[in-house]
Amino acid sequence: MTQFFTHEGFDLAFEDRLPQAGTGEPVLLIHGFASSHIVNWVSPGWVKTLTEAGYRTIALDNRGHGLSSKSYDPAAYTPENMAGDAAALLDHLGIERAHVMGYSMGARIAAFLALEAPERVATLVFGGLGYGMVDGVGDWDPIAEALLAPDPAGITHPRGKSFRAFADQTRSDRRALAACISTSRALLSEAEISRINQPTLVAVGTTDDIAGSAFALAALMPNAESFDIEGRDHMLSVGDRTFKQRVLDFFAANPL
């Protein structure tokens, strides 16, 4: 059941699912750009998988996404601000430390959370974002243009066309997403990444042309490992069975 809490003037939607036993180690899930907790985590089976494995599973809609409040001010969508929302949700639920898993933009937010509030983050899973966290993930300006285009039929940029279709499919507020994309892509330096000490799993599809190398990012961190999601691109990696099993194995090996 969707609940709401308020942080920095945003009403933020989230779900908090308990396992059958009624208690379990908490896992905080942070979705990707133009997605929502339903699209990224519920529909592909992550919430079911984690709760059935005994984890308390918490998933939020980032500001500007899903059922959460929208802003058209790009300054609202820095990774620091969205990491602050995630920390505030843990505060709201009285959770001191959690496993934190993010996909794509959500992985970047998770990294900022780990750097700004390391005591809150027990382990990390970065899905759909590897070395692109450091060197960028290509030219995204055409995506903002595609999101704001009055007629999608006129969009020629392949990635712009893909994300416009995804935004329309998820019935997103495209103006809010265009504001978000301009500021949410802040990069982290190799030195900053090397300060992330938590056990970390970096998982990227072998045909993902957005994320960058999982191995190269993991190599920068003192306690990280990489996982190749075989034959999957950026969109299809999310619900992959081997990815889910690898995450379950990772959490089991690194309990709170």
Secondary structure, 3 states (H helix, E strand, C coil): CCEEEEECCEEEEEEEECCCCCCCCEEEEECCCCCCHHHHHHCCCHHHHHHHCCCEEEEECCCCCCCCCCCCCHHHHCHHHHHHHHHHHHHHHCCCCEEEEEECHHHHHHHHHHHHCHHHEEEEEEECCCCHHHHCCCCCHHHHHHHHCCCHHHCCCHHHHHHHHHHHHCCCCHHHHHHHHHHCCCCCCHHHHHCCCCCEEEEEECCCCCCCCHHHHHCCCCCEEEEEECCCCCCCCCCCHHHHHHHHHHHHHCCC
